[in-house]
């Protein structure tokens, strides 16, 4: 029996002769590569829209490299955890790429959590640095006082936000500007290397950590394209929180399709319909509660757009009966 197994192994191995992994025939799957491809293929296409901010894919790629460089200069090493507390803004989108480019693991936290829960996550995840929007300074300040770790704080002062107290020594734009545009992103050593850390919440007991690896996020991002039959250059409205399961992997999906990320700080009907009309939104995601909010919005708010917007919904059964059309703009549900 042992001889037969040895013979079978020897027979199989001939197909692997002189076919060891190298740069010419193998690269670990990582969703970060979607960004470099978008920048190389569609450098001038609009990548991010947020108020007056308009950045193409080349600019977004450069900013993410600078962010990765700045993180490295701040002492962030491969395998370190970088936390994020921010709504759906450009800095949050850039973190989905810039953090793993530095070899680090992104922990995007729910903006509705209390200080005790946040402190637990910061400690449990062994956070080294946090990117935090100034709107959430009160809860983050309390959380930092409760944590056992010494954490570097980078404040995000979003021009579309309400402002707030700065907790760290440097603001996000200054931090990014200090990075090297020629920084060479770190690739995962193995496609099973950790990419992101997410935590459960809303249950009894402490939150549970869930890890995404590069391969899984890559495949899920591609799966989003296939399930939705997503064409190139969608205009995607960020009604789904980027902190929720990393936005169902859509930060990487939109980069894969060189689409446009329309950022949205506040999820309410006026802002959503305004973005649909002003930005030409074609796709968005959200739970049924978001759909209900849109359907029940005043008719005058819904008017002014004539194109169809596709919505992917999950987390609960969709509304019934399903509306065949939502006037101005029409919406399809999947």
Buried (B, 14 or more C-beta within 10 A) or exposed (E): EEEEEEEEEEEEEEEEEEEEEEEEEEEBBBBBBBBBBBBEEBBEBBBBBBEEEEBBBBBBBBBBBBBBBBBBBBEBEEEBBBBBBBBBBBBBBBBBBBBBBBBBBBBBBBBEBEBEBBBBBBBBBBBBBBBBBBBBBEBBBBBBEEBEEEBBBBBBBBEBBEEBEBBBEBBBBEBBEEBEEEBEBBBBEEBBBBBBBBBEBEEEEBBEEEEBBBBBBBBBBBEBBEEBEBEEBBBBBBBBBBBBBBBBBBBBBBBBBBBBBBBBBEBEBEBBBBBBBEBBBBBBBBBBEBBEBBEEBEEEBBEEBEEEBBBBBEBEEBBEEEBEEBEBBBBEBE
